[in-house]
Amino acid sequence: MWTMMQIMEFLTSFASLCFIFIFYGAKTTNGVRHTRNLIWAQTPNLKIGVSRIVGIEGDPTVWVPSGNVQVRHISAPHHGWQFKALAYNWADQTLYWSEATNRKIQGLKLNGTTETETLFTGTSSMVEGLAVDWISNNIYWADSLYDWIMIGSMYTNPGYKIVVRDGLTGPSGVAVHPEKGYLFWTDTGAFSKIEVSDLFGQNRHVIVDTDIQHPRGITIDFTDDTLYWVDSKKDTVECAGFNGNNRRVVAHQAGTIFFGIAVYDKYVFVTEQMQGHLRVYDKLSGNNEINYQLGYVPDGIVMYDETRQPGNTSACDAKGCAQICINDPLAGPVCRCGEKHRLAEDGVSCLVEPGFTIPSHIYGIGDAICQYPVNLPDMSLTNVSLESQCFQRGRRGHYGLAFNARTHELFYTENITGSIGRINIDNDLGDTIIKGVGDVQGIYY
């Protein structure tokens, strides 16, 4: 004789199986369209087939209870591609993704076209977080290999800059609240945490750093100013206010590897990589409404919906910034410049900044001292040359190098003049500090 508890468990399991069957039997057509969609990225788990971006059209408050779904997808053009993180700009009808194999940030208008746009080349294969500031026309991404968070303009080039770097050891998820001027991210490193800053990575502080192990995907519920995230080691879906208060566990499911998360109305959607599931939870009760068995390994997920991106870009459009505009909720639109550029006196234009890209590799070749950014292996080499990467091109025998990270001073040997000099990499100013040395091949600070 079964107990009531056993009967309830059986009915719950049976319901999940039914929803799995309905999903596989759903109407599937090509081309994710510009309409309300739950969209996620998925990769074949047996290397059979190609990576896809999949969308369920319609209002989740309708298709979650009924289980009747219409599925559309975008297939990768080649085997080996891996769509990873997702973001979108509703007003521009564009879906963005990070692609792990070719190490790019790309976009596609959901209007029937197949022509993709490349926003940035030079990420690693480990960009797991992507977010759009639809009011300032910027896109953010977290790179857990290079341990930085970058901002890039969606319309200007080279409008990109590292906005958060210090103290990161595995940034994973990223979310942005343009109307309040908040940038949130998860850090999966030795000191796992969730942090917040302004939209340019400044004024940052930790909001969650206790009872947290491996936070990955993060998203914002704009209806009640709540952060939702997944912890792939604790097997939890959690939420808290913007300052970390009112924290609670929404759901716990042992034996899972949660990755991405999205919210809409009363539902929380998470991708789960251990069993290849799309899981749907009630965000208040934590009830597991549906499990969809995908047959793929899912990654990033977004709720593509107009109501999640109110407002417009008129303030930044009027400002006319040369590279990056940030519409601060208090100060209004402010122009910023990308890497190796500085803001001109007019507050709009950007001038080439002498000095270095930080972090970077620096090396002496005798005739000059040269540098290249740490992500050079992942960058396009079109604009990289010794002429653009080298300085101190006086043919003075530069071989020994040392660096003071605190003062940003580079020390170098000049064997032709028999001296040791230094240069401040922030302002390109230098001088000779030691004379009368011989053929010095190495120095150390």
C-alpha positions in Angstrom: 0.0 0.0 0.0 1.4 3.4 -1.0 1.5 6.2 1.4 0.1 9.6 0.4 3.7 11.0 0.2 4.7 8.2 -2.3 1.6 8.9 -4.4 2.4 12.6 -4.6 6.0 11.9 -5.6 4.8 9.6 -8.3 2.3 12.2 -9.7 5.0 14.8 -9.6 7.5 12.6 -11.5 4.8 11.6 -14.0 3.9 15.2 -14.7 7.5 16.0 -15.4 7.8 13.1 -17.8 4.6 14.4 -19.6 6.1 17.8 -20.0 9.3 16.3 -21.4 7.2 14.4 -24.0 5.3 17.5 -24.9 8.5 19.5 -25.4 9.9 16.9 -27.7 6.6 16.8 -29.6 6.3 20.6 -29.8 6.1 22.4 -33.0 9.6 23.3 -34.1 10.4 25.9 -36.8 13.5 27.7 -37.9 14.5 31.2 -36.9 14.0 32.8 -33.5 11.8 35.9 -34.1 11.6 39.3 -32.6 8.8 38.6 -30.2 8.5 37.6 -26.6 10.8 34.6 -26.2 12.5 32.5 -23.5 15.9 32.0 -25.3 18.8 29.9 -24.3 22.1 28.6 -25.8 22.9 24.9 -26.0 25.7 22.7 -27.3 25.6 19.0 -28.3 26.9 16.8 -25.4 28.3 14.1 -27.7 29.7 16.4 -30.3 27.0 15.3 -32.7 25.2 18.1 -34.3 25.8 21.9 -34.0 25.4 24.4 -31.3 22.0 26.2 -31.2 20.2 29.1 -29.8 16.7 28.0 -28.9 13.6 30.0 -28.2 10.1 29.2 -26.8 7.7 31.8 -28.2 4.9 33.4 -26.2 4.0 34.4 -22.7 5.4 32.0 -20.1 2.3 32.5 -17.9 0.4 30.8 -20.7 2.7 28.1 -21.9 4.2 27.0 -18.5 0.8 25.9 -17.1 -0.4 24.3 -20.4 2.9 22.8 -21.6 2.1 23.7 -25.2 5.1 25.3 -26.6 6.4 26.5 -30.0 10.1 26.2 -30.4 12.3 28.0 -32.8 16.1 27.9 -33.1 19.2 29.4 -34.7 21.9 26.8 -35.7 25.6 27.6 -35.7 27.0 27.8 -39.2 29.9 25.3 -38.4 30.6 22.4 -36.2 32.7 23.3 -33.2 31.0 26.6 -32.5 29.7 27.1 -29.0 27.2 29.8 -28.1 27.8 30.7 -24.4 26.3 33.8 -22.8 23.3 35.7 -24.2 22.0 39.3 -24.0 19.7 41.4 -26.2 18.6 44.9 -27.2 14.9 44.9 -27.8 14.7 48.3 -29.4 17.3 47.2 -32.0 15.8 43.8 -32.4 19.2 42.3 -31.8 20.3 39.2 -29.9 23.9 39.1 -28.7 26.1 36.1 -27.7 29.6 35.2 -26.7 31.1 32.5 -29.0 33.7 30.3 -27.3 35.5 28.7 -30.3 36.2 31.9 -32.3 36.3 34.0 -29.1 34.0 36.8 -30.2 31.1 38.9 -29.1 28.6 38.9 -31.9 25.0 40.0 -32.6 22.2 39.1 -35.0 19.0 41.1 -35.8 16.0 38.9 -35.3 14.3 40.1 -38.5 15.1 37.1 -40.8 18.6 38.1 -41.7 21.5 35.7 -41.3 24.2 38.3 -41.3 26.0 38.5 -38.0 27.8 41.5 -36.5 31.0 41.2 -34.6 31.3 43.7 -31.7 34.6 42.5 -30.2 37.3 40.0 -31.0 39.7 39.2 -28.2 37.7 37.4 -25.6 38.8 34.1 -24.2 36.6 31.0 -24.6 35.3 31.6 -21.1 32.9 34.5 -21.4 30.0 33.2 -19.3 28.3 36.6 -18.6 26.8 39.1 -21.0 24.5 42.1 -20.4 23.2 45.0 -22.3 22.6 48.6 -21.1 19.8 49.5 -23.5 19.7 53.1 -22.4 23.4 53.9 -23.0 23.9 51.4 -25.9 26.6 49.5 -24.2 27.3 45.8 -23.7 29.2 44.3 -20.7 30.9 40.9 -20.6 32.7 38.9 -17.8 35.8 36.9 -18.9 36.7 34.3 -16.3 40.1 33.5 -18.0 41.4 37.1 -18.1 39.6 37.9 -14.8 38.1 41.1 -16.0 34.7 42.8 -16.9 34.7 44.9 -20.0 32.3 47.5 -21.5 31.9 48.0 -25.2 29.8 50.4 -27.2 27.4 48.6 -29.5 27.9 51.3 -32.2 31.4 52.7 -32.1 34.8 51.2 -32.5 37.3 51.1 -30.7 34.8 51.9 -27.9 35.7 49.2 -25.3 37.4 49.3 -21.9 38.2 47.1 -18.9 36.0 48.5 -16.2 36.6 45.9 -13.4 39.9 44.0 -13.0 41.3 44.2 -9.4 40.3 41.5 -7.0 38.5 39.3 -9.6 39.3 35.5 -9.7 36.7 34.1 -12.0 33.9 36.6 -12.9 31.0 34.6 -14.3 27.6 36.2 -14.5 26.9 39.9 -15.1 23.7 42.0 -14.9 23.0 45.7 -15.4 20.3 48.0 -14.2 20.6 51.2 -16.3 17.7 53.1 -14.7 19.4 52.9 -11.3 23.0 52.9 -12.6 24.0 49.5 -11.1 26.3 46.9 -12.5 26.2 43.5 -10.8 28.5 40.4 -11.2 29.3 37.1 -9.7 32.9 35.9 -8.9 33.5 32.2 -8.7 37.1 32.4 -7.4 38.8 31.5 -4.1 36.7 34.2 -2.4 33.4 33.8 -4.2 31.1 36.8 -4.0 28.6 39.0 -5.6 29.5 42.6 -6.2 27.9 45.8 -7.4 29.4 49.0 -8.9 28.3 52.0 -11.0 28.0 51.6 -14.7 31.8 52.3 -15.2 33.0 49.8 -12.6 33.6 52.4 -9.9 32.2 52.7 -6.4 32.1 49.0 -6.1 31.3 47.0 -3.0 30.5 43.4 -2.0 26.9 42.6 -1.3 27.1 38.8 -0.8 30.2 36.9 0.4 28.9 34.4 3.0 27.5 31.0 2.4 28.3 31.2 -1.3 30.5 28.8 -3.2 30.3 29.0 -7.0 27.8 31.7 -8.1 27.4 31.8 -11.9 24.4 33.2 -13.8 22.8 36.3 -12.3 19.7 38.3 -13.4 17.5 41.1 -12.2 13.8 41.0 -11.4 12.9 44.7 -12.2 9.4 44.4 -10.8 10.6 44.2 -7.2 14.3 45.1 -7.4 15.6 41.6 -6.6 18.7 39.8 -7.7 18.5 36.1 -8.7 21.5 33.9 -9.1 22.5 30.2 -9.2 25.2 28.5 -7.2 26.5 25.5 -9.1 28.2 23.9 -6.1 25.5 24.5 -3.6 22.9 23.3 -6.2 20.7 26.3 -5.3 18.7 29.1 -6.9 18.8 32.1 -4.6 17.7 35.8 -4.4 18.3 38.9 -2.4 17.8 42.7 -2.6 20.3 45.0 -4.2 22.2 45.4 -1.0 22.2 41.7 -0.1 19.3 41.9 2.3 16.3 39.6 2.4 18.3 36.8 1.0 16.7 33.4 0.6 17.0 30.1 -1.2 14.3 29.8 -3.9 15.1 26.2 -4.8 17.6 23.4 -4.1 18.1 20.5 -6.4 20.9 18.0 -5.5 23.1 16.5 -8.2 22.8 19.5 -10.6 25.1 22.0 -12.3 23.1 25.2 -12.6 24.5 27.7 -15.1 22.2 30.4 -16.5 19.1 32.1 -15.0 16.3 34.3 -16.2 13.1 35.6 -14.6 9.6 36.5 -15.9 6.5 37.2 -13.9 6.2 34.5 -11.2 8.7 32.1 -12.8 12.5 31.5 -12.6 14.1 29.7 -15.5 17.5 28.0 -15.1 19.7 25.9 -17.3 21.1 22.8 -15.8 24.2 21.1 -17.3 24.5 17.8 -15.5 21.4 16.3 -17.0 20.8 18.8 -19.7 17.7 20.4 -18.3 15.7 23.6 -18.6 14.1 23.9 -15.2 11.2 26.2 -14.4 10.5 27.2 -10.8 7.9 29.3 -9.0 9.9 32.2 -7.6 7.8 32.4 -4.5 7.1 28.8 -3.5 10.2 27.3 -5.1 7.9 24.6 -6.7 9.6 22.9 -9.7 6.9 23.6 -12.4 8.5 21.9 -15.4 11.7 20.1 -16.3 12.5 20.0 -20.0 15.1 17.4 -21.1 17.0 19.1 -23.9 19.4 16.4 -25.2 22.0 19.2 -25.2 24.2 21.0 -22.7 22.5 24.4 -22.1 24.4 27.6 -21.2 23.2 31.2 -21.1 19.5 32.1 -21.0 17.5 35.3 -21.3 13.9 36.4 -21.3 13.6 38.3 -24.5 10.8 40.8 -23.7 10.1 44.4 -24.3 8.8 45.1 -20.8 12.3 44.3 -19.3 13.9 47.2 -21.2 11.9 50.4 -20.7 13.2 53.8 -21.6 15.2 55.0 -24.6 18.7 56.2 -25.8 17.8 59.8 -26.6 20.0 61.3 -24.0 23.1 59.5 -25.1 22.2 60.0 -28.8 22.1 63.7 -28.2 25.4 63.7 -26.4 27.3 62.5 -29.4 30.1 60.7 -27.6 33.0 59.6 -29.8 33.4 56.2 -28.1 31.4 55.3 -25.0 28.4 57.1 -23.5 27.1 56.2 -20.0 23.8 57.7 -19.0 24.2 58.1 -15.2 20.8 58.3 -13.5 21.9 61.3 -11.4 24.5 63.1 -13.6 23.0 62.4 -17.0 24.9 61.2 -20.1 28.7 61.3 -19.7 31.3 60.4 -22.3 34.0 57.9 -21.7 36.9 56.6 -23.8 38.1 53.1 -24.5 41.5 51.5 -23.9 44.5 53.6 -24.8 42.4 56.7 -25.2 41.5 59.7 -23.0 38.7 62.2 -23.0 39.5 65.5 -24.8 38.7 68.9 -23.3 35.5 69.1 -25.2 34.2 66.2 -23.1 33.1 64.3 -26.2 36.1 63.4 -28.4 38.8 60.8 -27.5 42.5 61.2 -28.0 45.1 58.5 -28.3 46.7 58.0 -24.9 50.5 57.4 -24.8 51.7 54.5 -22.7 50.6 51.0 -22.2 47.6 48.8 -22.2 47.3 47.2 -18.7 47.6 44.4 -18.2 50.1 43.6 -20.9 53.3 41.7 -21.7 56.4 44.0 -22.1 59.6 42.8 -23.8 62.9 44.4 -25.1 64.2 43.7 -28.6 67.4 45.8 -28.5 66.2 48.4 -30.9 63.0 49.1 -28.9 60.8 48.2 -26.0 57.4 46.7 -27.0 54.2 45.6 -25.4 51.1 43.7 -26.3 47.9 43.1 -24.3 47.5 39.8 -22.5 44.6 38.7 -24.7 46.7 39.0 -27.9 46.3 35.3 -28.6 42.6 35.8 -28.9 42.7 39.1 -30.8 42.5 39.9 -34.4 46.0 40.8 -35.6 44.9 43.2 -38.3 46.0 46.3 -36.4 48.9 44.8 -34.5 52.4 45.7 -35.6 55.7 46.5 -34.1 55.2 50.1 -35.1 52.0 50.4 -33.1 53.1 48.2 -30.2 56.7 49.5 -29.6 58.1 52.6 -27.9 61.6 53.8 -26.9 62.6 53.1 -30.5 66.0 54.7 -30.2 68.1 51.6 -31.0 69.9 51.9 -27.7 70.2 48.2 -26.7 67.1 47.6 -24.5 67.4 44.1 -23.0 66.9 44.2 -19.2 63.5 45.1 -17.9 61.9 45.4 -14.4 58.5 46.8 -13.3 57.2 48.5 -10.1 53.5 47.6 -10.1 52.7 50.1 -7.3 54.0 53.2 -9.1 53.6 51.9 -12.7 57.3 52.5 -13.4 59.2 50.4 -15.9 63.0 50.2 -15.5 65.1 49.4 -18.6 68.7 49.1 -19.6 70.4 51.1 -22.4 73.5 49.2 -23.3 74.5 51.6 -26.1 74.6 54.6 -23.6 75.7 52.4 -20.6 72.8 53.5 -18.5 69.6 52.4 -16.7 66.4 54.5 -17.2 62.8 54.4 -16.1 59.5 55.4 -17.6 56.1 56.0 -16.1 53.7 53.9 -18.2 50.7 56.2 -17.3 52.2 59.4 -18.7 55.1 58.2 -20.9 57.5 60.4 -19.0 61.0 59.0 -18.2 64.5 59.8 -17.2 68.0 58.2 -16.6 68.6 57.0 -13.1 72.0 55.2 -13.3 74.9 55.9 -15.6 78.2 54.2 -16.3 77.1 50.6 -16.4 78.3 48.0 -18.8 76.5 45.4 -21.0 73.6 44.7 -18.7 71.4 41.9 -19.9 69.0 41.6 -16.9 67.7 43.7 -14.0 65.2 43.0 -11.2 63.1 45.3 -9.0 
